[in-house]
Each structure stands twice: as C-alpha cells, then as structure tokens.
C-alpha cells in the first residue's frame, strides 16, 4: 500500500469514526449510560490510533497534497490553512478526550473490556476536561464541514477532480 492510499483510508476511517462519535454522545443517548460511555471510549481509542498514524506520517513527510493549479489565490491559502488546522486539531481533540477519560472519578472500560483509567479522578477536573473536549470537538466539526464543502466546490464547480484524488480507486467509478 502506498503512502497516498494509506492516507486515503485513514482519512475516510477518521471521518466515519468522527461521525459516529457525533451521533452517539454518551450524555445524549437512550442506551444505558455505561454502555454508551464504553462504546464512546472504545471508538475514541480506535480514532486515537488512526490519528497517531496519520500525525506521524504528517510530521515525517508533511501534507500529502498540494493546492491544485485551478485554485484561485484565496483557495490555495485556504487549502493549506484548512489542512494544517485539521492536522493539529485532530490530535488536540483526541488528547482532550483522553484527558477527560483519565480524570474521570469513575472507571471507564473501552467497549466494556479495555481499562482506560483507575476511576480515582477529580469530578471538577473531569468536568473541565469534558468541556475542553467538547469545545475541541465542536471546533473540529466546523473545520471538517468547511473542508468537505471546499472539496465539493472544487470537484463540482471548479471541476478539478478533487474527490477523485481523495477517494480510494474502488470508488472512482461513482465520481
């Protein structure tokens, strides 16, 4: 697997996991709170591994793509800024989630199996870390939506095949 195809799969896997985390928040879910939190922690753990690989690749080799030649000046600047904000925002969001989990005054087990913390944290520190995590997550969601709209604009209005560049070859026939 090439670096580019690995990044494509990490990109789409991250998106799927983030959508799941958005749709299934432990506090807003109708399933028992312990089960929702265990699943949230488990998916967060998987996302943290994905983000670790993605960040390591970025730190070693930089951004995989460059702004296309059809992009106007403002779009080239936005392209670089948006991708860098994502590259740094994802680890921050994961780190704040990990911090919230580690500071919890109750035990958390990812998927009900993998122990995340000993459950001896401070309630006030845990609540502060949860707030920071929610701010980081909500901010990241805004950046992700801007990222998606930007690339849809590129693909459909600018017609520079931006989506073909970003999706695995398996899906090219649909674009």
C-alpha positions as CSV (number, residue, x, y, z in Angstrom):
1,X,0.0,0.0,0.0
2,X,1.4,3.4,-1.0
3,X,1.5,6.4,1.4
4,X,-1.2,8.1,-0.6
5,X,-3.6,5.2,-0.5
6,X,-2.9,4.7,3.2
7,X,-3.7,8.3,3.8
8,X,-7.0,8.0,1.9
9,X,-8.1,5.1,4.0
10,X,-7.0,6.9,7.2
11,X,-8.9,10.0,6.0
12,X,-12.2,8.2,5.4
13,X,-11.9,6.0,8.5
14,X,-11.3,9.1,10.6
15,X,-14.4,10.7,9.1
16,X,-16.6,7.6,9.8
17,X,-15.4,7.4,13.4
18,X,-15.9,11.1,14.0
19,X,-19.5,10.9,12.5
20,X,-20.1,8.0,14.9
21,X,-18.8,10.0,17.9
22,X,-21.0,12.9,16.9
23,X,-24.2,10.8,16.5
24,X,-23.6,8.7,19.7
25,X,-22.8,11.0,22.5
26,X,-22.8,9.3,25.9
27,X,-24.9,12.0,27.6
28,X,-27.5,12.3,24.8
29,X,-28.1,8.6,24.1
30,X,-31.1,6.5,25.0
31,X,-29.0,3.4,25.7
32,X,-27.7,2.8,29.3
33,X,-25.1,5.5,30.2
34,X,-22.3,2.9,31.0
35,X,-22.7,1.2,27.6
36,X,-22.7,4.5,25.6
37,X,-19.6,5.7,27.5
38,X,-17.8,2.4,27.0
39,X,-18.6,2.5,23.3
40,X,-17.6,6.1,23.0
41,X,-14.3,5.4,24.8
42,X,-13.7,2.4,22.5
43,X,-14.3,4.3,19.3
44,X,-12.2,7.2,20.7
45,X,-9.4,4.7,21.3
46,X,-9.6,3.5,17.7
47,X,-9.6,7.1,16.5
48,X,-6.6,7.9,18.6
49,X,-4.6,5.1,16.9
50,X,-5.7,6.3,13.5
51,X,-4.8,9.9,14.4
52,X,-1.4,8.7,15.8
53,X,-0.5,7.1,12.5
54,X,-1.8,10.0,10.4
55,X,0.1,12.5,12.6
56,X,3.3,10.5,12.4
57,X,3.1,10.5,8.6
58,X,2.4,14.2,8.5
59,X,5.2,15.1,10.9
60,X,7.6,12.9,8.9
61,X,6.6,13.9,5.3
62,X,4.3,16.9,5.5
63,X,1.0,17.4,3.7
64,X,0.3,14.7,1.1
65,X,-1.4,17.0,-1.4
66,X,-0.8,20.5,-2.7
67,X,-3.4,23.0,-3.8
68,X,-4.4,22.4,-7.4
69,X,-3.4,24.7,-10.2
70,X,-7.0,25.7,-10.9
71,X,-7.5,27.1,-7.4
72,X,-7.6,30.9,-7.1
73,X,-5.2,32.6,-4.7
74,X,-7.6,32.7,-1.7
75,X,-8.5,29.0,-2.2
76,X,-4.8,28.0,-2.3
77,X,-4.3,29.8,1.1
78,X,-7.5,28.2,2.5
79,X,-6.4,24.8,1.3
80,X,-3.1,24.9,3.2
81,X,-4.6,26.5,6.3
82,X,-7.6,24.1,6.5
83,X,-5.4,21.0,6.2
84,X,-2.9,22.2,8.8
85,X,-5.8,23.1,11.2
86,X,-7.1,19.5,10.7
87,X,-3.6,18.0,11.2
88,X,-3.2,19.8,14.5
89,X,-6.9,19.8,15.6
90,X,-7.4,16.1,15.4
91,X,-4.6,15.3,17.9
92,X,-5.8,18.1,20.2
93,X,-9.3,16.7,20.1
94,X,-8.1,13.2,20.8
95,X,-5.8,14.4,23.7
96,X,-8.6,16.4,25.3
97,X,-10.8,13.3,25.2
98,X,-8.1,11.1,26.6
99,X,-7.6,13.7,29.4
100,X,-11.3,13.7,30.2
101,X,-11.3,9.9,30.4
102,X,-8.2,9.8,32.6
103,X,-9.5,12.4,35.0
104,X,-12.9,10.7,35.4
105,X,-13.9,9.9,39.0
106,X,-15.3,6.5,37.8
107,X,-13.8,3.6,35.9
108,X,-14.1,3.6,32.1
109,X,-13.6,0.5,30.0
110,X,-13.4,0.9,26.2
111,X,-16.0,-1.4,24.7
112,X,-16.6,-2.6,28.3
113,X,-13.2,-4.5,28.2
114,X,-10.1,-2.3,27.9
115,X,-9.5,-0.3,31.1
116,X,-8.9,3.4,30.4
117,X,-8.5,4.7,33.9
118,X,-8.4,3.7,37.5
119,X,-11.5,5.8,38.3
120,X,-9.9,7.9,41.0
121,X,-10.0,11.4,39.3
122,X,-11.5,14.6,40.5
123,X,-15.1,15.4,39.4
124,X,-14.3,19.1,38.9
125,X,-11.2,18.4,36.8
126,X,-13.1,15.8,34.8
127,X,-15.9,18.3,34.1
128,X,-13.4,20.9,33.0
129,X,-11.6,18.4,30.7
130,X,-15.0,17.3,29.3
131,X,-15.8,21.0,28.5
132,X,-12.4,21.4,26.8
133,X,-13.0,18.2,24.8
134,X,-16.5,19.3,23.7
135,X,-15.1,22.7,22.6
136,X,-12.3,21.0,20.7
137,X,-14.7,18.5,19.1
138,X,-17.2,21.2,18.1
139,X,-14.5,23.4,16.6
140,X,-13.1,20.4,14.7
141,X,-16.6,19.6,13.3
142,X,-16.8,23.1,11.9
143,X,-13.4,22.8,10.3
144,X,-14.4,19.3,8.9
145,X,-17.6,20.8,7.4
146,X,-15.6,23.6,5.8
147,X,-13.1,21.1,4.5
148,X,-15.9,19.0,2.9
149,X,-17.7,22.0,1.4
150,X,-14.4,23.3,0.0
151,X,-13.6,20.0,-1.7
152,X,-17.1,19.5,-3.0
153,X,-16.9,23.1,-4.5
154,X,-13.5,22.1,-6.1
155,X,-14.9,18.9,-7.6
156,X,-18.3,20.0,-8.8
157,X,-17.9,23.7,-9.6
158,X,-14.2,24.1,-10.3
159,X,-14.2,20.6,-12.0
160,X,-10.6,19.8,-10.9
161,X,-11.5,16.2,-9.9
162,X,-10.7,16.9,-6.2
163,X,-12.8,14.0,-5.0
164,X,-11.2,11.5,-7.3
165,X,-7.8,12.5,-5.8
166,X,-9.1,11.8,-2.3
167,X,-11.2,8.7,-2.6
168,X,-9.9,5.1,-3.0
169,X,-9.8,3.9,-6.6
170,X,-12.5,1.5,-5.7
171,X,-15.0,4.4,-5.7
172,X,-13.7,6.3,-8.8
173,X,-16.4,4.8,-11.0
174,X,-19.1,6.7,-8.9
175,X,-17.4,10.1,-9.5
